Amino acid sequence: MASNVTHQLTVAIGAALSGSFSSVISGSSAQIRGVGTVIKDLEKQSILSGAAINNLKNQYNSLLGSLNNQQAILQKRAAYRSQIIDIVALGASLAAPINSAMKFESVMADVNKVVDFSTIDGLQKMGDSLKELSRVIPLSVEGLAQIAAAGGQLGVAEKDLISFTKNVAKMSTAFDMLPDEAGKSMATLSNVFNIPITSLTQLGDAINHISNNSAASARAVIPALARMGGAARQFGLTAEKASALVGTLIAMGKAPEEAGTSAAAILQRLQLADKLGTRAEKAFRRIGLSAKTFSSIIAKDAQGALLKFFDMLSKVEGQNRASVLVDIFVKNYSSTVATLVGSLDKYKQQLQLISDPKNYATSMEKEFLTRSATTENSIQILKNAFSEFSITLGNSLLPTISALAQSIGSVMQGLTGWISKNPELTRTITHLIGGLVGMKLATFTLGYAATFLFGGLNRLVIIFKGLRLGLALAGTAFRSFFKVGPLAFIGIACAVYENWETVKNFLMNKA
């Protein structure tokens, strides 16, 4: 009988000690309840005194209470985190459409500044039309508005603005240009060459055709053409033929700005051939022309006169050609003309490309469709859909925000007057309010941080209580040594040994 009791006490104490360590490590209420069951078994065996059992029960209940407190701290931490996430998410969900609407409102204000709308709702209708365009053109609605603003600034009529914006937006996409850059350039070309908005597509087709068949990109040709447009029209060249001229210069390595400026200067000097002076007149005669005759040829056929001049100049060799160029075009532009004459075949090829509109019709549209079909542009169309939704939602909130801002502004103006009359009282109130606001903010912020501090401290308490329970069980075993023999200590030692690495790792980790 004594042997059986000894065995029961050994197993019970070993299990209790092992369970107490495991519960400390895992924080599991199920395991700690298992320790409680072992203590109840010890009580039923009537081996330990009532005082010893009560001591074990008290320590067990204290440990269980600390574990429950730890769980409460973790729940409070989760609640704080949830509140923070909810507040941030709410702020973001409201801020996004409001910001989109405000951004669109600002860019439409730029349109309103330069367009004299004939009706009260003209601006709103313009905005709606731009949003509709954004559904099929892979440019942001803000980019489309920038094009419309550029057109309005350069005099495009209200009735033509949407058509202008659509054409230029397609050019921007096809030619990989920034929207406002394309808008300003094409509006300038429309004005300078007196091209109707409906005919801009034909010019775009011509430029794209030149770009596809030479080393001159459309993105480079357009600003160069805009730079030399006035001189080209004055000389008598169409926009398409002027494109061939600057396209050749760009293909020969000239930067767009240099190509446009040089082309303009060359045309201006040739048009003033009979007014350039004696040296220029002699230079013209050296290539077989008179300056006065050449001016009359320009008046009849500008493009023909230009080609005739370059052809005759190409027949002059070496130093004589250089001398003629300097006398007519001075040093600044003589090298550019020399480049053209040396690449005269390329210039003629460019002219041949745009000689018949049928050869390049719909060229830009095809380029636009090709670029629009890319994944990047498809994603931009999707972004535009979200943007339109966000703007529409934000627009419904803007009147409320505006009214609220005005009300607050009125209140603030009144407060400003009162503050200026009561500086000392204002200082006292400010300090008080600042303290209260700071306290509120600190309470919320520190509440979350405190869960880590108190959680860590509570974990230390759990460790202490768990180890204390284990030592109490060990002490009970020690006092019962002569009754239960060394087997109890073997069970205790095994429990400590088996859990020691886990205990050590736990003690090294942060709470």
C-alpha positions in Angstrom: 0.0 0.0 0.0 2.8 2.4 0.9 4.5 1.6 -2.4 1.3 2.5 -4.3 1.0 5.8 -2.4 4.6 6.6 -3.1 4.1 6.0 -6.8 1.0 8.2 -6.9 2.7 11.1 -5.1 5.8 10.8 -7.4 3.7 10.9 -10.6 1.4 13.7 -9.3 4.2 16.0 -8.2 6.2 15.4 -11.4 3.2 16.1 -13.5 2.3 19.2 -11.6 5.8 20.6 -11.7 6.0 19.8 -15.4 2.6 21.4 -16.0 3.5 24.5 -14.1 6.6 25.1 -16.2 4.6 24.4 -19.4 1.9 26.8 -18.5 4.4 29.5 -17.8 5.9 29.0 -21.2 2.8 28.8 -23.3 0.5 31.0 -21.3 -2.2 28.4 -22.0 -5.2 28.5 -19.6 -5.9 24.9 -20.6 -2.5 23.8 -19.4 -2.7 25.8 -16.2 -6.1 24.2 -15.5 -4.4 20.8 -16.0 -2.1 21.8 -13.1 -5.2 22.6 -11.0 -6.5 19.1 -11.8 -3.3 17.6 -10.5 -3.5 19.6 -7.3 -7.1 18.4 -6.8 -5.8 14.8 -7.2 -3.2 15.4 -4.6 -5.9 16.7 -2.3 -8.0 13.5 -2.9 -5.1 11.3 -2.0 -4.9 12.9 1.4 -1.2 12.6 1.3 -0.4 16.3 1.8 -1.6 18.4 4.7 -4.5 20.8 4.4 -2.1 23.8 4.7 0.1 22.5 1.9 -2.8 21.9 -0.4 -4.2 25.4 0.3 -0.8 26.9 -0.4 -0.6 25.2 -3.7 -4.2 26.2 -4.5 -3.5 29.9 -3.7 -0.4 30.0 -5.8 -2.2 28.2 -8.7 -5.2 30.6 -8.6 -2.8 33.6 -8.5 -0.9 32.3 -11.5 -4.2 31.7 -13.4 -5.3 35.3 -12.5 -2.1 36.7 -14.0 -2.6 34.7 -17.2 -6.1 36.0 -17.5 -4.8 39.5 -17.0 -2.3 39.0 -19.7 -5.1 37.9 -22.1 -7.0 41.1 -21.2 -3.9 43.2 -22.0 -3.6 41.5 -25.4 -7.2 42.1 -26.1 -6.9 45.8 -25.2 -3.8 46.1 -27.4 -5.8 44.6 -30.3 -8.6 47.0 -29.7 -6.3 50.1 -29.8 -4.7 48.8 -33.0 -8.1 48.2 -34.5 -9.2 51.8 -33.7 -6.0 53.2 -35.2 -6.5 51.3 -38.4 -10.1 52.3 -38.6 -9.3 56.0 -38.1 -6.5 55.8 -40.7 -8.7 53.9 -43.2 -11.6 56.3 -42.7 -9.4 59.3 -43.2 -7.9 57.8 -46.3 -11.3 56.8 -47.8 -12.6 60.3 -47.3 -9.4 62.1 -48.3 -8.9 60.3 -51.6 -12.1 61.4 -53.4 -11.9 64.9 -51.9 -8.3 65.3 -53.1 -9.3 64.0 -56.5 -12.2 66.4 -56.8 -10.1 69.4 -55.6 -7.3 68.6 -58.0 -9.8 68.4 -60.9 -11.5 71.5 -59.7 -8.2 73.4 -59.8 -7.2 72.3 -63.3 -10.7 73.1 -64.6 -10.2 76.6 -63.0 -7.2 77.0 -65.4 -9.6 76.2 -68.3 -12.1 78.6 -67.0 -9.5 81.4 -66.9 -8.8 81.2 -70.6 -12.2 80.2 -72.1 -15.1 82.5 -72.2 -18.0 80.0 -71.8 -21.2 81.1 -73.4 -23.5 79.4 -70.9 -23.5 79.2 -67.1 -23.0 75.4 -67.1 -20.4 75.5 -69.9 -17.5 74.7 -67.5 -19.4 71.8 -66.0 -20.2 70.4 -69.4 -16.6 70.7 -70.4 -15.6 68.8 -67.4 -18.1 66.0 -68.1 -16.9 65.8 -71.7 -13.3 65.5 -70.5 -14.2 62.7 -68.1 -15.9 60.9 -71.0 -12.8 61.2 -73.1 -10.7 59.7 -70.3 -12.7 56.5 -70.7 -11.2 55.8 -74.2 -7.9 57.9 -74.2 -5.1 56.7 -71.9 -4.4 60.1 -70.4 -5.6 61.2 -67.0 -8.5 63.6 -66.9 -6.2 66.2 -65.4 -3.9 65.8 -68.5 -6.9 66.2 -70.8 -7.8 69.4 -68.9 -4.3 70.7 -69.4 -4.6 70.2 -73.1 -8.0 72.1 -73.1 -6.4 74.9 -71.1 -3.5 75.2 -73.5 -6.0 75.4 -76.4 -8.1 78.0 -74.7 -5.0 80.1 -73.9 -4.0 80.1 -77.5 -7.5 81.1 -78.7 -9.2 77.8 -79.6 -12.9 78.5 -79.6 -15.2 76.9 -77.0 -17.1 74.8 -79.6 -13.8 73.4 -80.9 -12.1 72.7 -77.6 -13.3 69.1 -77.1 -12.4 68.2 -80.7 -9.0 69.9 -80.2 -8.4 68.1 -76.9 -9.3 64.8 -78.5 -7.0 65.2 -81.4 -4.1 66.5 -79.4 -4.6 63.7 -76.8 -4.3 61.2 -79.5 -1.2 62.9 -80.7 0.2 63.0 -77.2 -0.4 59.2 -76.9 0.9 58.4 -80.4 3.9 60.6 -80.1 4.7 59.9 -76.4 4.5 63.6 -75.5 3.4 65.3 -72.3 -0.2 66.5 -72.6 0.4 70.1 -71.9 3.4 70.1 -74.2 1.4 68.6 -77.0 -1.5 71.0 -76.4 0.6 74.1 -76.5 2.5 73.0 -79.6 -0.5 72.0 -81.6 -2.5 75.1 -80.6 0.5 77.2 -81.8 0.6 75.3 -85.1 -3.2 75.7 -85.5 -2.8 79.5 -85.0 0.4 80.0 -86.9 -0.5 78.0 -90.0 -4.2 79.0 -89.7 -5.1 75.3 -89.7 -8.7 74.5 -88.7 -9.1 72.3 -85.6 -10.6 69.6 -87.8 -7.6 69.5 -90.0 -5.0 69.0 -87.2 -5.4 65.3 -87.7 -4.1 65.5 -91.2 -1.0 67.4 -89.9 -0.6 64.8 -87.2 -0.8 62.0 -89.8 1.9 63.7 -91.9 4.3 64.2 -88.9 3.7 60.5 -87.9 4.4 59.3 -91.4 7.7 61.3 -91.5 8.6 59.9 -88.1 7.9 56.3 -89.1 10.1 56.6 -92.2 13.1 58.6 -90.9 15.4 59.2 -87.9 13.3 62.2 -86.9 10.8 61.4 -84.1 7.4 63.0 -84.1 8.1 64.2 -80.5 11.1 66.1 -81.9 9.4 67.4 -85.1 6.4 69.1 -83.4 8.3 71.6 -81.2 10.7 72.4 -84.0 7.8 73.0 -86.4 6.1 75.2 -83.8 9.3 77.2 -83.5 9.7 77.9 -87.2 6.0 78.0 -88.0 5.7 81.8 -88.4 8.6 82.0 -90.8 7.4 79.0 -92.8 3.9 80.4 -93.3 5.3 83.8 -94.2 7.6 82.1 -96.7 4.6 80.2 -98.2 5.2 76.6 -96.9 2.4 74.4 -95.7 2.8 72.9 -92.3 3.3 69.4 -93.8 6.2 70.7 -96.1 7.7 72.6 -93.2 7.6 69.4 -91.2 9.7 67.7 -94.0 12.3 70.6 -93.7 12.8 70.4 -89.9 12.5 66.6 -90.0 15.5 66.4 -92.4 17.5 68.7 -90.1 16.6 66.6 -87.0 17.4 63.4 -88.9 20.8 65.0 -89.6 21.5 65.4 -85.9 20.1 68.8 -85.1 18.3 69.3 -81.8 14.6 70.3 -82.2 15.2 73.8 -80.9 18.2 74.3 -83.2 16.4 72.8 -86.1 13.4 75.1 -85.7 15.4 78.2 -85.1 17.8 77.5 -88.0 15.0 76.7 -90.4 13.2 79.9 -89.5 16.3 82.0 -90.0 17.1 80.3 -93.4 13.6 81.0 -94.8 13.6 84.6 -93.5 16.9 85.4 -95.2 15.8 83.7 -98.5 12.6 85.6 -98.5 14.5 88.9 -98.1 17.0 87.9 -100.8 16.7 91.2 -102.7 17.3 93.2 -99.5 20.4 91.5 -98.0 22.9 93.8 -99.7 25.5 93.7 -102.4 27.5 90.7 -101.1 24.3 88.5 -101.0 23.3 89.7 -104.5 26.7 88.7 -105.9 26.5 85.3 -104.1 23.1 84.7 -105.8 24.6 85.5 -109.2 27.4 83.1 -108.6 24.9 80.2 -108.4 23.1 81.4 -111.5 20.2 83.5 -109.9 19.5 87.1 -109.2 18.1 87.9 -105.8 15.2 89.9 -107.3 14.2 87.0 -109.6 14.5 84.5 -106.7 12.1 86.6 -104.6 9.5 86.5 -107.4 9.9 82.7 -107.7 9.2 82.4 -104.0 6.0 84.4 -104.4 4.7 82.0 -107.0 5.9 78.6 -105.7 7.6 78.7 -102.3 8.5 75.0 -102.1 9.6 74.9 -105.7 11.8 78.0 -105.1 13.4 76.4 -102.1 14.3 73.2 -103.9 15.5 75.2 -107.0 17.9 77.2 -104.7 19.3 74.0 -103.0 19.7 72.2 -106.4 21.6 75.1 -107.9 23.7 75.5 -104.7 24.6 71.8 -104.8 26.3 72.3 -108.1 28.7 74.8 -106.6 31.8 73.0 -105.4 34.1 73.3 -102.3 35.3 76.7 -101.2 33.0 78.5 -103.6 29.9 77.0 -102.0 31.2 77.9 -98.5 31.7 81.5 -99.6 28.3 81.7 -101.1 26.7 80.3 -97.9 28.4 82.8 -95.7 27.5 85.7 -97.9 23.8 84.8 -97.9 23.3 83.2 -94.5 26.2 84.6 -92.5 28.3 82.3 -90.3 25.4 81.4 -87.9 23.4 79.4 -90.3 25.7 78.7 -93.2 26.6 75.3 -91.7 23.0 74.3 -91.4 22.4 75.0 -95.1 25.5 73.1 -96.0 24.0 70.1 -94.1 20.8 70.4 -96.0 22.6 70.6 -99.4 24.8 67.7 -98.5 21.7 65.6 -97.6 19.5 67.0 -100.4 18.3 63.5 -101.4 17.0 62.9 -97.9 15.2 66.2 -97.9 13.5 65.2 -101.2 12.6 61.8 -99.8 10.9 63.6 -96.9 8.9 65.8 -99.3 7.9 62.7 -101.3 6.5 61.0 -98.1 4.0 63.8 -97.6 3.3 64.7 -101.3 0.0 62.9 -101.3 -2.3 62.9 -98.2 -3.6 59.4 -99.3 -0.1 58.0 -98.4 -0.4 58.9 -94.8 -4.1 59.1 -94.0 -5.0 57.7 -90.6 -1.3 57.2 -89.8 -1.6 58.8 -86.4 -4.8 57.0 -85.6 -3.1 53.7 -86.2 -0.2 54.7 -84.0 -2.6 55.8 -81.3 -4.5 52.5 -81.4 -1.2 50.5 -81.3 0.0 52.4 -78.2 -3.4 52.4 -76.6 -3.4 48.6 -76.8 -0.4 48.2 -74.5 -0.9 46.9 -71.0 0.4 50.2 -69.5 -2.2 52.2 -71.3 -5.0 49.7 -70.5 -4.1 50.1 -66.8 -4.2 53.9 -67.3 -7.8 53.6 -68.7 -8.7 51.6 -65.6 -7.1 54.3 -63.4 -9.2 56.9 -65.2 -12.4 54.9 -64.4 -11.4 55.0 -60.7 -10.5 58.6 -60.9 -13.8 59.5 -62.5 -15.7 57.7 -59.7 -13.5 59.4 -57.1 -14.0 62.9 -58.6 -17.8 62.4 -58.8 -17.9 61.3 -55.2 -15.6 64.1 -54.1 -17.7 66.7 -55.9 -20.7 65.7 -53.8 -18.6 66.5 -50.7 -16.9 69.7 -51.8 -19.9 72.0 -51.3 -20.2 70.9 -47.7 -16.5 71.3 -47.1 -16.5 74.7 -48.8 -19.4 75.9 -46.7 -17.8 74.5 -43.5 -14.5 76.2 -44.4 -16.3 79.5 -44.9 -18.2 79.2 -41.6 -15.0 78.4 -39.7 -13.3 81.3 -41.5 -16.0 83.7 -40.3 -15.6 82.3 -36.7 -11.9 82.6 -36.9 -12.1 86.2 -38.1 -14.2 87.0 -35.1 -11.8 85.2 -32.8 -8.9 87.0 -34.3 -10.4 90.4 -33.3 -11.2 89.1 -29.8 -7.7 87.7 -29.4 -6.1 91.0 -30.4 -8.1 92.7 -27.6 -7.4 90.0 -24.9 -3.8 88.8 -25.3 -3.2 87.7 -21.7 -6.5 85.8 -21.4 -5.9 84.2 -24.8 -2.4 83.0 -23.7 -3.9 81.3 -20.6 -6.7 79.6 -22.5 -4.3 78.5 -25.2 -2.1 76.8 -22.6 -5.1 75.2 -21.1 -6.5 73.9 -24.4 -3.0 72.8 -25.5 -2.6 70.8 -22.3 -6.0 69.2 -22.7 -5.5 68.3 -26.4 -2.0 67.1 -25.6 -3.4 65.0 -22.7 -6.0 63.5 -25.0 -3.5 62.7 -27.6 -1.1 61.3 -25.1 -3.8 59.2 -23.5 -4.7 57.6 -26.8 -1.1 57.1 -27.9 0.2 55.9 -24.5 -2.8 53.6 -24.1 -1.5 51.5 -27.0 2.2 51.8 -25.8 1.2 50.9 -22.2 -0.1 47.5 -23.3 3.5 46.6 -24.2 4.9 48.0 -20.9 2.3 46.4 -18.7 2.2 43.2 -20.8 6.0 42.8 -20.3 5.7 43.4 -16.6 2.8 41.0 -16.3 4.8 38.3 -18.1 7.6 38.7 -15.5 4.9 38.3 -12.8 3.7 35.1 -14.6 7.3 33.8 -14.7 7.7 34.5 -11.0 4.4 32.9 -10.0 4.9 29.9 -12.2 8.4 29.3 -10.8 7.1 29.8 -7.3 4.4 27.2 -7.9 7.0 24.8 -9.2 9.3 25.4 -6.2 6.3 24.9 -3.9 5.7 21.5 -5.5 9.4 20.8 -5.2 9.3 21.8 -1.5 6.4 19.6 -0.9 8.2 16.7 -2.4 11.3 17.5 -0.3 9.3 17.4 2.9 7.8 14.2 1.8 11.1 12.7 0.9 11.2 10.0 3.6 7.6 9.0 2.6 7.9 8.9 -1.1 11.6 8.3 -1.6 13.9 9.6 -4.3 11.5 8.8 -7.1 9.7 12.1 -6.6 12.9 14.0 -7.1 13.5 12.0 -10.3 10.2 13.1 -11.6 10.9 16.7 -10.6 14.4 16.6 -12.2 13.0 15.2 -15.4 10.3 18.0 -15.5 12.9 20.7 -15.1 15.4 19.0 -17.5 12.8 18.5 -20.2 11.6 22.1 -20.0 14.8 23.9 -19.3 15.7 24.9 -22.8 12.2 26.4 -23.4 12.4 28.2 -20.0 15.8 29.6 -20.9 14.7 30.8 -24.3 11.5 32.4 -22.9 13.5 34.3 -20.3 15.8 35.7 -23.0 12.8 36.9 -25.2 11.1 40.2 -24.8 7.6 40.3 -23.4 
